[in-house]
Amino acid sequence: MSQQLALITGASSGIGATYAKQLAARGSNLILVARDAARLDALAQSLSKEFSIDVAVLAADLTHPEGLHKVDKELRENQQITWLVNNAGMVVDGEFVDGDIANIQTMLTLNIVALTLLAHTAAQQFRARRSGTIVNIASVLALVSESANGAYNASKSYVLSLSRNMQRELADSGVRVQAVLPGLTRTEIFERAGKSINDLPVEKLMEVDDLVAAALSGLDAGELVTIPSVEDMQLWQAYENARIAILPFISLNKPASRYSQNLRLE
Ligand SMILES: NC(=O)c1ccc[n+]([C@@H]2O[C@H](COP(=O)([O-])OP(=O)(O)OC[C@H]3O[C@@H](n4cnc5c(N)ncnc54)[C@H](OP(=O)(O)O)[C@@H]3O)[C@@H](O)[C@H]2O)c1
């Protein structure tokens, strides 16, 4: 890897901390972002020592305007940054209707609002330099409406949709955009939402090192959407083909014939 500098959000634990370790092992310098400055400092110290790289820490709460502004400013003004790993995210316990709406709003601020601002700034900066990588961490729940918290799933559908549109806009710009859709992964996210990881089916739970290694390998291979546990990516292509098949019919100048009974009579 030529000298890269990756800004990673949510780098104090789980997937973000693992990106930090694996990018450090590839020789990348790092800027680590999360709220817990002590954890970030400890990780920065150990990675800079082990891999002889520069690691900076930016403690910020991305759900607060000042924290988000601080990280956005760094992304806008530090011309050395070549990667954004847009990873910080949270889940709330329970389903949507009976869920705590204040928690849900905080989640949407982190999973959607903060991610969008940082993606926007990185896209503008990297496009101007004709080079850069944006990794947006979505979830397989982007594809699911059968279970889990509806607002969480919808926030991850948003990340997938935004990433796909960014890929279209940034094609041929020198900027790579990857959407990563992890399934259940062994991190702190469940405990933070008041759940126990021990209640999850082990056959569905991926180790975080494997998840990030697969995501980086997918990026190296030029994948736009990476779903680490899916062996047969033709299944994803079939899903995409079904979506594309409806496109010619979704906006026409008259309703479909099944609605003809109530059409206005001239
Ligand atoms: N684990 C899974 O099964 C799974 C599956 C699919 C997708 N994902 C996605 O993967 C991403 C990473 O989650 P994870 O599983 O690694 O969970 P995690 O271990 O709980 O890590 C979340 C990270 O986000 C940071 N964070 C939380 N709230 C923040 C805030 N307000 N401001 C700034 N940073 C904040 C946390 O650090 P601080 O507490 O220090 O701020 C932590 O570094 C999330 O977007 C999640 O939705 C996870």
PDBQT file of the ligand as one rigid body, heavy atoms in Angstrom, charges set to zero:
ROOT
HETATM    1  N1  LIG A 301     -21.897  -6.446  14.951  1.00  0.00    +0.000 N 
HETATM    2  C1  LIG A 301     -22.828  -6.751  14.081  1.00  0.00    +0.000 C 
HETATM    3  O1  LIG A 301     -23.466  -7.839  14.145  1.00  0.00    +0.000 OA
HETATM    4  C2  LIG A 301     -23.130  -5.805  12.940  1.00  0.00    +0.000 A 
HETATM    5  C3  LIG A 301     -23.864  -6.306  11.866  1.00  0.00    +0.000 A 
HETATM    6  C4  LIG A 301     -24.146  -5.460  10.802  1.00  0.00    +0.000 A 
HETATM    7  C5  LIG A 301     -23.703  -4.157  10.818  1.00  0.00    +0.000 A 
HETATM    8  N2  LIG A 301     -22.998  -3.696  11.894  1.00  0.00    +0.000 N 
HETATM    9  C6  LIG A 301     -22.566  -2.291  11.852  1.00  0.00    +0.000 C 
HETATM   10  O2  LIG A 301     -21.174  -2.211  12.075  1.00  0.00    +0.000 OA
HETATM   11  C7  LIG A 301     -20.842  -0.931  12.588  1.00  0.00    +0.000 C 
HETATM   12  C8  LIG A 301     -19.890  -1.082  13.770  1.00  0.00    +0.000 C 
HETATM   13  O3  LIG A 301     -20.569  -1.741  14.810  1.00  0.00    +0.000 OA
HETATM   14  P1  LIG A 301     -19.873  -2.828  15.739  1.00  0.00    +0.000 P 
HETATM   15  O4  LIG A 301     -20.627  -4.089  15.576  1.00  0.00    +0.000 OA
HETATM   16  O5  LIG A 301     -18.429  -2.824  15.570  1.00  0.00    +0.000 OA
HETATM   17  O6  LIG A 301     -20.320  -2.259  17.166  1.00  0.00    +0.000 OA
HETATM   18  P2  LIG A 301     -19.520  -1.717  18.426  1.00  0.00    +0.000 P 
HETATM   19  O7  LIG A 301     -18.462  -2.690  18.858  1.00  0.00    +0.000 OA
HETATM   20  O8  LIG A 301     -20.576  -1.352  19.400  1.00  0.00    +0.000 OA
HETATM   21  O9  LIG A 301     -18.788  -0.421  17.873  1.00  0.00    +0.000 OA
HETATM   22  C9  LIG A 301     -19.473   0.762  17.630  1.00  0.00    +0.000 C 
HETATM   23  C10 LIG A 301     -18.444   1.862  17.505  1.00  0.00    +0.000 C 
HETATM   24  O10 LIG A 301     -19.140   3.096  17.246  1.00  0.00    +0.000 OA
HETATM   25  C11 LIG A 301     -18.732   4.058  18.216  1.00  0.00    +0.000 C 
HETATM   26  N3  LIG A 301     -19.839   4.949  18.523  1.00  0.00    +0.000 N 
HETATM   27  C12 LIG A 301     -21.028   4.613  19.067  1.00  0.00    +0.000 A 
HETATM   28  N4  LIG A 301     -21.766   5.722  19.246  1.00  0.00    +0.000 NA
HETATM   29  C13 LIG A 301     -21.015   6.768  18.815  1.00  0.00    +0.000 A 
HETATM   30  C14 LIG A 301     -21.215   8.172  18.769  1.00  0.00    +0.000 A 
HETATM   31  N5  LIG A 301     -22.346   8.726  19.222  1.00  0.00    +0.000 N 
HETATM   32  N6  LIG A 301     -20.229   8.943  18.272  1.00  0.00    +0.000 NA
HETATM   33  C15 LIG A 301     -19.068   8.405  17.828  1.00  0.00    +0.000 A 
HETATM   34  N7  LIG A 301     -18.826   7.076  17.850  1.00  0.00    +0.000 NA
HETATM   35  C16 LIG A 301     -19.791   6.273  18.353  1.00  0.00    +0.000 A 
HETATM   36  C17 LIG A 301     -18.299   3.250  19.435  1.00  0.00    +0.000 C 
HETATM   37  O11 LIG A 301     -17.334   3.917  20.215  1.00  0.00    +0.000 OA
HETATM   38  P3  LIG A 301     -17.571   4.862  21.505  1.00  0.00    +0.000 P 
HETATM   39  O12 LIG A 301     -18.530   4.172  22.404  1.00  0.00    +0.000 OA
HETATM   40  O13 LIG A 301     -16.180   5.004  22.061  1.00  0.00    +0.000 OA
HETATM   41  O14 LIG A 301     -18.082   6.150  20.955  1.00  0.00    +0.000 OA
HETATM   42  C18 LIG A 301     -17.633   2.059  18.758  1.00  0.00    +0.000 C 
HETATM   43  O15 LIG A 301     -16.308   2.384  18.431  1.00  0.00    +0.000 OA
HETATM   44  C19 LIG A 301     -22.169  -0.258  12.927  1.00  0.00    +0.000 C 
HETATM   45  O16 LIG A 301     -22.502   0.664  11.905  1.00  0.00    +0.000 OA
HETATM   46  C20 LIG A 301     -23.156  -1.413  12.931  1.00  0.00    +0.000 C 
HETATM   47  O17 LIG A 301     -24.466  -0.983  12.622  1.00  0.00    +0.000 OA
HETATM   48  C21 LIG A 301     -22.688  -4.483  12.946  1.00  0.00    +0.000 A 
ENDROOT
TORSDOF 0
